[in-house]
Amino acid sequence: MLLKVFNNKNRFLQFLLIALSFTSVFLLPIKIVTTDGFNPLYDIFISIIGDNQITLHIVFYFLIVIPIILTQYFATVFGVLKRNYFHFLFLAPLFIFSNSNAWSINPTLFALIFFVIGLSNLFQLNRTENPIVISSTAFIFSIASLFYSLFIWNIFLIIAALFIFREFKIREFLMIIGSFILPYIYIFTWFFVNDNLLINWTEFSNQVFKFSFNISIDNTIVQIGFAILIIGLSIYLLISIIRTLQNKLIQLREYILFFIVAFFFSIMLLFIAGTYTSYQYILIQFLIAFLYSLQLGENKPKWYHDIVILLIIAHNIFSVLYA
């Protein structure tokens, strides 16, 4: 069975499957997504890299690899994923690439790197009282939102972490607000100095405060079937993980609970994502891959787990062939 490879000690087969999963990036028709909203750091970056296909593939490869590797590392360090279990390294590219909008250099991929780093910071809250953890996380999430403006709402995830990992304190709440707005003070000061403050403020307010509902999928049997598969898988994973949550150590329970909160919060952001709805799916599928890896690490894969993975692989191949 395909997934059972990751539950044994055959490192060669594991490496081979992971390598095939990652190198499939070079089969994808990579493009650059240009935005018409407020994503200043992203706009600066895409103005620098140009449109050479080799450069685009290299940049895209690193944008995919970095958050996946970091997540595997941090999750192992904090004990969320079992050491030497590498399901996530195999599953994450498959789930991300199943979204054709992910075959591009886009704001979400940049923000995802900072999102993972921020999560690793938040996981230290139940280990230390050092206020720098709160401030640095808020600052990191703020930088992420300057690549992908929808991430500005992830400030609520930091606040949720205060309730999950330790007792909520007003002082720490104020530190979150202060650290989060600091990069915005700098960048809007820069806009003011360059006499384009009004234009950028209008873009910012329209992007962040003008909510819009735009959830849609391609109206084909393949895409509708795939959407049903992902929704069904998500429900199965949540039920399986929540049912065993009480049997885990308190610290591990807090980590997993936070991932579940982050997953639900990412889904909620779909309802205000507007033109970025299709790119928000990238984050959601990234988190689904992690939850699936968590579930597979706790339970031996069954035959139906392989069927799910084979269906996703078939969907990805079909999408590439008919892109």
C-alpha positions, 0 to 999 in steps of 0.5 A: 500500500502506498501510504504504508511506506511512510509507516515503515523504515524503508527510507529509500522508497519514502525519499523516492515518493517525496522526491516525485511529489516535490519535483512534479512542480517542474511539470506545471505551467508556472505564471505570475499572478498580478494583483489589483489590491493592496499587497505592497511587498508582493508587488515589489517582489514580482517587479524584481523577478521578471518573467523568465520561465526558469527563474519562475520555476526556481522561485516557485519551487522554493515557495513550495518547499520552504513552508512544507519543510519548516512545518515538518521540522517545527511539528516534529520539534513540538511533538505534533508529528511523530519523529521519522514520520514523513507523510506530510512531505509527501502529501503537502505538494499533492494537496497544494498542486490539486488547486490549479491556482497554486500553479503560480507565484501568488501572494498566498505562497509568500504569506504561507512561509510567514504563517508557518514561522508565526505558528512555530512562535505561537507554539512556544506560548505554553513554554515561556512567559517571554513577551517577545514571543507575542510581539514577534508573532504579531510582527511576522503575521503583519509582514505576511499580510503585506504580501497577502492582505487577507492575512490581516485578519489572522491577528485574531488567530494570535488572540485565540492562541492566548486563550488556548495556550495560556491565560488571556492578559490585556497587556499581551493583547495590547502588545499584539495590536502594537506589534501588528500595526508597526509595519503598517506605520512604516509603509504608510509613512513611506507612501506619505513621503512619496506622495501616494498615500491616498491611492494606497489607503484607498486600495487598502481599505477596499481590500480589507474592509470591503467584504465580498462572497465569491466561492465557486468551482469549475462546473465540471464533473471532475472538479465537483467530484474533487470538491466533494472528496476534499470536503468529505476527507476534511469532515472525516479527519476532524471527527477522527482527530477530535475523538482522540483529542482527550487521550493526548497530553495537555500540551499536545492537545493544545497544539492540535486544537490550535491547528483545528482552530486555524483550519476553521478560521481559514475556511471562514476567510473564504467568505470575505476573500472576494477575488482572492477566494481561489488562492485562499484554497491553497492555505486550506489544502495545506492545513488539510494535508497536515491534519491528514498527516497527523491522522496517518501518524496516529493510525495505520493507513487503511486501503481507503486512505490509498484510494483517496491519495490515488484519486488526488494524484489522478485529479492532478494529472488530469488537471495538468493534461487539460490545463 
